[in-house]
Amino acid sequence: MVDLHNTISVFQDRLSTLLNLYTATRKENQQLKGIIENQKKIQQTLELKIKETEGQLAAAMMNKGGNMDPIEKAKWVKKIDKFIKEIDHGIKNLTP
């Protein structure tokens, strides 16, 4: 009888531990889902900004492309390339 009582007690302890771990895991899962949702929103915002910036860039190039000094144009191209790389890097960091 003592063995059965001890076995049940050990079983109850293990079950309690498993239930606590399950509860903690569910809570963490919900938090991670929230983080993922926020990251998706940020990514969408950044993608929208990229599209807007690309449109502005295209308009600026159309307006100033013919009148621009080649040295000045090269400087702008480098700046724009750097900007695009930073945005790409940000998007890569957001993507799970």
BAZAMI-696983 format. One record per atom (N, C-alpha, C): residue number from 1; residue in three letters; atom name; x, y, z. Coordinates in steps of 0.2 Angstrom, whole numbers, m for minus. Example, Ala and Ser with C-alpha at 12.3 -4.5 7.8 and 13.67 -1.06 7.14 Angstrom:
2
r pos 1 code ala site N X 66 Y m28 Z 39
r pos 1 code ala site CA X 62 Y m22 Z 39
r pos 1 code ala site C X 66 Y m16 Z 39
r pos 2 code ser site N X 64 Y m11 Z 35
r pos 2 code ser site CA X 68 Y m5 Z 36
r pos 2 code ser site C X 64 Y 0 Z 39
***
This chain:
96
r pos 1 code met site N X 4 Y m6 Z 0
r pos 1 code met site CA X 0 Y 0 Z 0
r pos 1 code met site C X 4 Y 6 Z 0
r pos 2 code val site N X 10 Y 6 Z 3
r pos 2 code val site CA X 14 Y 12 Z 4
r pos 2 code val site C X 17 Y 13 Z m3
r pos 3 code asp site N X 19 Y 8 Z m7
r pos 3 code asp site CA X 22 Y 9 Z m14
r pos 3 code asp site C X 17 Y 12 Z m18
r pos 4 code leu site N X 11 Y 10 Z m18
r pos 4 code leu site CA X 5 Y 13 Z m22
r pos 4 code leu site C X 4 Y 20 Z m20
r pos 5 code his site N X 4 Y 22 Z m14
r pos 5 code his site CA X 4 Y 29 Z m12
r pos 5 code his site C X 9 Y 33 Z m14
r pos 6 code asn site N X 15 Y 31 Z m13
r pos 6 code asn site CA X 21 Y 34 Z m16
r pos 6 code asn site C X 21 Y 35 Z m23
r pos 7 code thr site N X 19 Y 30 Z m27
r pos 7 code thr site CA X 19 Y 30 Z m34
r pos 7 code thr site C X 14 Y 36 Z m36
r pos 8 code ile site N X 8 Y 36 Z m33
r pos 8 code ile site CA X 3 Y 41 Z m35
r pos 8 code ile site C X 6 Y 48 Z m33
r pos 9 code ser site N X 9 Y 48 Z m28
r pos 9 code ser site CA X 12 Y 55 Z m26
r pos 9 code ser site C X 17 Y 57 Z m31
r pos 10 code val site N X 21 Y 53 Z m33
r pos 10 code val site CA X 26 Y 55 Z m38
r pos 10 code val site C X 23 Y 57 Z m45
r pos 11 code phe site N X 18 Y 53 Z m46
r pos 11 code phe site CA X 14 Y 54 Z m53
r pos 11 code phe site C X 11 Y 61 Z m52
r pos 12 code gln site N X 8 Y 62 Z m47
r pos 12 code gln site CA X 4 Y 69 Z m46
r pos 12 code gln site C X 10 Y 75 Z m46
r pos 13 code asp site N X 15 Y 74 Z m43
r pos 13 code asp site CA X 21 Y 79 Z m44
r pos 13 code asp site C X 23 Y 80 Z m51
r pos 14 code arg site N X 24 Y 75 Z m54
r pos 14 code arg site CA X 26 Y 75 Z m61
r pos 14 code arg site C X 21 Y 78 Z m66
r pos 15 code leu site N X 15 Y 76 Z m65
r pos 15 code leu site CA X 9 Y 79 Z m68
r pos 15 code leu site C X 8 Y 87 Z m67
r pos 16 code ser site N X 9 Y 89 Z m61
r pos 16 code ser site CA X 9 Y 96 Z m59
r pos 16 code ser site C X 15 Y 100 Z m62
r pos 17 code thr site N X 21 Y 97 Z m63
r pos 17 code thr site CA X 26 Y 100 Z m66
r pos 17 code thr site C X 25 Y 101 Z m73
r pos 18 code leu site N X 22 Y 95 Z m76
r pos 18 code leu site CA X 21 Y 96 Z m84
r pos 18 code leu site C X 15 Y 101 Z m85
r pos 19 code leu site N X 10 Y 101 Z m81
r pos 19 code leu site CA X 5 Y 106 Z m82
r pos 19 code leu site C X 8 Y 113 Z m81
r pos 20 code asn site N X 12 Y 115 Z m76
r pos 20 code asn site CA X 15 Y 121 Z m76
r pos 20 code asn site C X 20 Y 123 Z m82
r pos 21 code leu site N X 23 Y 118 Z m84
r pos 21 code leu site CA X 27 Y 119 Z m90
r pos 21 code leu site C X 23 Y 121 Z m96
r pos 22 code tyr site N X 17 Y 117 Z m97
r pos 22 code tyr site CA X 13 Y 118 Z m102
r pos 22 code tyr site C X 10 Y 125 Z m102
r pos 23 code thr site N X 8 Y 127 Z m96
r pos 23 code thr site CA X 5 Y 134 Z m95
r pos 23 code thr site C X 10 Y 139 Z m97
r pos 24 code ala site N X 16 Y 138 Z m95
r pos 24 code ala site CA X 22 Y 143 Z m97
r pos 24 code ala site C X 23 Y 143 Z m104
r pos 25 code thr site N X 23 Y 137 Z m107
r pos 25 code thr site CA X 24 Y 137 Z m114
r pos 25 code thr site C X 19 Y 140 Z m118
r pos 26 code arg site N X 12 Y 139 Z m116
r pos 26 code arg site CA X 7 Y 143 Z m120
r pos 26 code arg site C X 7 Y 150 Z m119
r pos 27 code lys site N X 9 Y 153 Z m113
r pos 27 code lys site CA X 10 Y 160 Z m112
r pos 27 code lys site C X 16 Y 163 Z m117
r pos 28 code glu site N X 21 Y 159 Z m117
r pos 28 code glu site CA X 27 Y 161 Z m121
r pos 28 code glu site C X 25 Y 161 Z m128
r pos 29 code asn site N X 21 Y 156 Z m130
r pos 29 code asn site CA X 19 Y 156 Z m137
r pos 29 code asn site C X 14 Y 162 Z m139
r pos 30 code gln site N X 10 Y 163 Z m135
r pos 30 code gln site CA X 6 Y 169 Z m136
r pos 30 code gln site C X 10 Y 176 Z m137
r pos 31 code gln site N X 15 Y 176 Z m132
r pos 31 code gln site CA X 19 Y 182 Z m133
r pos 31 code gln site C X 23 Y 182 Z m139
r pos 32 code leu site N X 25 Y 177 Z m141
r pos 32 code leu site CA X 29 Y 176 Z m148
r pos 32 code leu site C X 25 Y 178 Z m154
r pos 33 code lys site N X 19 Y 175 Z m153
r pos 33 code lys site CA X 14 Y 177 Z m159
r pos 33 code lys site C X 13 Y 185 Z m159
r pos 34 code gly site N X 12 Y 188 Z m153
r pos 34 code gly site CA X 11 Y 195 Z m153
r pos 34 code gly site C X 17 Y 199 Z m156
r pos 35 code ile site N X 23 Y 196 Z m154
r pos 35 code ile site CA X 29 Y 199 Z m157
r pos 35 code ile site C X 30 Y 198 Z m165
r pos 36 code ile site N X 28 Y 192 Z m167
r pos 36 code ile site CA X 28 Y 191 Z m174
r pos 36 code ile site C X 23 Y 196 Z m178
r pos 37 code glu site N X 17 Y 197 Z m175
r pos 37 code glu site CA X 12 Y 201 Z m178
r pos 37 code glu site C X 15 Y 208 Z m178
r pos 38 code asn site N X 18 Y 211 Z m173
r pos 38 code asn site CA X 21 Y 217 Z m173
r pos 38 code asn site C X 27 Y 218 Z m178
r pos 39 code gln site N X 31 Y 213 Z m179
r pos 39 code gln site CA X 36 Y 213 Z m184
r pos 39 code gln site C X 33 Y 213 Z m191
r pos 40 code lys site N X 28 Y 209 Z m192
r pos 40 code lys site CA X 25 Y 210 Z m199
r pos 40 code lys site C X 22 Y 217 Z m200
r pos 41 code lys site N X 19 Y 220 Z m195
r pos 41 code lys site CA X 17 Y 227 Z m196
r pos 41 code lys site C X 22 Y 231 Z m198
r pos 42 code ile site N X 28 Y 231 Z m194
r pos 42 code ile site CA X 34 Y 235 Z m196
r pos 42 code ile site C X 36 Y 233 Z m203
r pos 43 code gln site N X 37 Y 227 Z m205
r pos 43 code gln site CA X 39 Y 225 Z m211
r pos 43 code gln site C X 35 Y 228 Z m217
r pos 44 code gln site N X 28 Y 228 Z m216
r pos 44 code gln site CA X 23 Y 231 Z m221
r pos 44 code gln site C X 24 Y 238 Z m221
r pos 45 code thr site N X 26 Y 242 Z m215
r pos 45 code thr site CA X 27 Y 249 Z m215
r pos 45 code thr site C X 33 Y 251 Z m219
r pos 46 code leu site N X 38 Y 247 Z m218
r pos 46 code leu site CA X 45 Y 248 Z m221
r pos 46 code leu site C X 44 Y 247 Z m229
r pos 47 code glu site N X 40 Y 241 Z m231
r pos 47 code glu site CA X 40 Y 240 Z m238
r pos 47 code glu site C X 36 Y 246 Z m241
r pos 48 code leu site N X 31 Y 248 Z m238
r pos 48 code leu site CA X 27 Y 254 Z m241
r pos 48 code leu site C X 32 Y 260 Z m241
r pos 49 code lys site N X 36 Y 261 Z m236
r pos 49 code lys site CA X 40 Y 267 Z m237
r pos 49 code lys site C X 45 Y 266 Z m243
r pos 50 code ile site N X 47 Y 260 Z m244
r pos 50 code ile site CA X 52 Y 259 Z m249
r pos 50 code ile site C X 49 Y 260 Z m256
r pos 51 code lys site N X 42 Y 258 Z m257
r pos 51 code lys site CA X 39 Y 259 Z m263
r pos 51 code lys site C X 38 Y 267 Z m264
r pos 52 code glu site N X 36 Y 270 Z m259
r pos 52 code glu site CA X 35 Y 278 Z m259
r pos 52 code glu site C X 42 Y 281 Z m261
r pos 53 code thr site N X 47 Y 279 Z m258
r pos 53 code thr site CA X 54 Y 282 Z m259
r pos 53 code thr site C X 56 Y 280 Z m266
r pos 54 code glu site N X 55 Y 274 Z m268
r pos 54 code glu site CA X 57 Y 273 Z m275
r pos 54 code glu site C X 53 Y 277 Z m280
r pos 55 code gly site N X 47 Y 278 Z m279
r pos 55 code gly site CA X 43 Y 283 Z m283
r pos 55 code gly site C X 45 Y 290 Z m283
r pos 56 code gln site N X 47 Y 292 Z m277
r pos 56 code gln site CA X 50 Y 299 Z m276
r pos 56 code gln site C X 57 Y 299 Z m280
r pos 57 code leu site N X 61 Y 294 Z m279
r pos 57 code leu site CA X 67 Y 294 Z m283
r pos 57 code leu site C X 67 Y 294 Z m290
r pos 58 code ala site N X 62 Y 290 Z m293
r pos 58 code ala site CA X 61 Y 290 Z m300
r pos 58 code ala site C X 59 Y 297 Z m302
r pos 59 code ala site N X 54 Y 300 Z m299
r pos 59 code ala site CA X 52 Y 307 Z m301
r pos 59 code ala site C X 58 Y 312 Z m300
r pos 60 code ala site N X 62 Y 311 Z m295
r pos 60 code ala site CA X 68 Y 316 Z m295
r pos 60 code ala site C X 73 Y 314 Z m300
r pos 61 code met site N X 74 Y 308 Z m302
r pos 61 code met site CA X 78 Y 307 Z m307
r pos 61 code met site C X 76 Y 309 Z m314
r pos 62 code met site N X 69 Y 309 Z m315
r pos 62 code met site CA X 66 Y 311 Z m321
r pos 62 code met site C X 67 Y 319 Z m322
r pos 63 code asn site N X 66 Y 322 Z m316
r pos 63 code asn site CA X 66 Y 329 Z m316
r pos 63 code asn site C X 73 Y 332 Z m316
r pos 64 code lys site N X 78 Y 329 Z m313
r pos 64 code lys site CA X 85 Y 332 Z m313
r pos 64 code lys site C X 90 Y 328 Z m316
r pos 65 code gly site N X 88 Y 322 Z m319
r pos 65 code gly site CA X 93 Y 318 Z m322
r pos 65 code gly site C X 97 Y 321 Z m328
r pos 66 code gly site N X 93 Y 325 Z m332
r pos 66 code gly site CA X 97 Y 328 Z m338
r pos 66 code gly site C X 101 Y 334 Z m336
r pos 67 code asn site N X 99 Y 337 Z m331
r pos 67 code asn site CA X 103 Y 343 Z m329
r pos 67 code asn site C X 109 Y 342 Z m324
r pos 68 code met site N X 109 Y 336 Z m322
r pos 68 code met site CA X 114 Y 335 Z m316
r pos 68 code met site C X 121 Y 334 Z m318
r pos 69 code asp site N X 126 Y 337 Z m315
r pos 69 code asp site CA X 133 Y 336 Z m316
r pos 69 code asp site C X 134 Y 328 Z m315
r pos 70 code pro site N X 139 Y 325 Z m319
r pos 70 code pro site CA X 140 Y 318 Z m318
r pos 70 code pro site C X 143 Y 316 Z m311
r pos 71 code ile site N X 147 Y 321 Z m308
r pos 71 code ile site CA X 150 Y 320 Z m301
r pos 71 code ile site C X 144 Y 320 Z m296
r pos 72 code glu site N X 140 Y 325 Z m297
r pos 72 code glu site CA X 135 Y 325 Z m292
r pos 72 code glu site C X 130 Y 319 Z m293
r pos 73 code lys site N X 129 Y 317 Z m299
r pos 73 code lys site CA X 124 Y 311 Z m300
r pos 73 code lys site C X 127 Y 305 Z m297
r pos 74 code ala site N X 134 Y 304 Z m297
r pos 74 code ala site CA X 137 Y 299 Z m294
r pos 74 code ala site C X 137 Y 299 Z m287
r pos 75 code lys site N X 137 Y 305 Z m284
r pos 75 code lys site CA X 136 Y 305 Z m276
r pos 75 code lys site C X 129 Y 303 Z m274
r pos 76 code trp site N X 124 Y 306 Z m278
r pos 76 code trp site CA X 117 Y 304 Z m277
r pos 76 code trp site C X 116 Y 296 Z m277
r pos 77 code val site N X 119 Y 293 Z m282
r pos 77 code val site CA X 118 Y 286 Z m283
r pos 77 code val site C X 121 Y 282 Z m278
r pos 78 code lys site N X 127 Y 285 Z m275
r pos 78 code lys site CA X 130 Y 281 Z m269
r pos 78 code lys site C X 126 Y 282 Z m263
r pos 79 code lys site N X 123 Y 288 Z m262
r pos 79 code lys site CA X 119 Y 289 Z m256
r pos 79 code lys site C X 112 Y 285 Z m257
r pos 80 code ile site N X 109 Y 285 Z m263
r pos 80 code ile site CA X 103 Y 281 Z m263
r pos 80 code ile site C X 105 Y 273 Z m263
r pos 81 code asp site N X 110 Y 271 Z m265
r pos 81 code asp site CA X 112 Y 264 Z m264
r pos 81 code asp site C X 113 Y 262 Z m257
r pos 82 code lys site N X 116 Y 267 Z m253
r pos 82 code lys site CA X 117 Y 266 Z m246
r pos 82 code lys site C X 111 Y 265 Z m243
r pos 83 code phe site N X 106 Y 270 Z m244
r pos 83 code phe site CA X 100 Y 270 Z m241
r pos 83 code phe site C X 96 Y 263 Z m243
r pos 84 code ile site N X 96 Y 261 Z m249
r pos 84 code ile site CA X 93 Y 255 Z m251
r pos 84 code ile site C X 96 Y 249 Z m247
r pos 85 code lys site N X 102 Y 249 Z m246
r pos 85 code lys site CA X 106 Y 243 Z m243
r pos 85 code lys site C X 103 Y 243 Z m235
r pos 86 code glu site N X 103 Y 249 Z m232
r pos 86 code glu site CA X 101 Y 250 Z m225
r pos 86 code glu site C X 93 Y 247 Z m225
r pos 87 code ile site N X 89 Y 249 Z m229
r pos 87 code ile site CA X 82 Y 247 Z m229
r pos 87 code ile site C X 82 Y 239 Z m230
r pos 88 code asp site N X 86 Y 236 Z m235
r pos 88 code asp site CA X 86 Y 229 Z m236
r pos 88 code asp site C X 88 Y 225 Z m230
r pos 89 code his site N X 94 Y 228 Z m226
r pos 89 code his site CA X 96 Y 225 Z m220
r pos 89 code his site C X 91 Y 225 Z m215
r pos 90 code gly site N X 87 Y 231 Z m214
r pos 90 code gly site CA X 82 Y 231 Z m209
r pos 90 code gly site C X 76 Y 226 Z m211
r pos 91 code ile site N X 75 Y 225 Z m217
r pos 91 code ile site CA X 69 Y 220 Z m219
r pos 91 code ile site C X 72 Y 213 Z m217
r pos 92 code lys site N X 78 Y 212 Z m219
r pos 92 code lys site CA X 81 Y 205 Z m217
r pos 92 code lys site C X 81 Y 204 Z m210
r pos 93 code asn site N X 82 Y 209 Z m206
r pos 93 code asn site CA X 82 Y 208 Z m198
r pos 93 code asn site C X 75 Y 207 Z m196
r pos 94 code leu site N X 70 Y 209 Z m199
r pos 94 code leu site CA X 63 Y 208 Z m197
r pos 94 code leu site C X 60 Y 202 Z m199
r pos 95 code thr site N X 62 Y 199 Z m205
r pos 95 code thr site CA X 60 Y 193 Z m207
r pos 95 code thr site C X 62 Y 187 Z m203
r pos 96 code pro site N X 57 Y 183 Z m201
r pos 96 code pro site CA X 58 Y 177 Z m196
r pos 96 code pro site C X 62 Y 172 Z m200
***
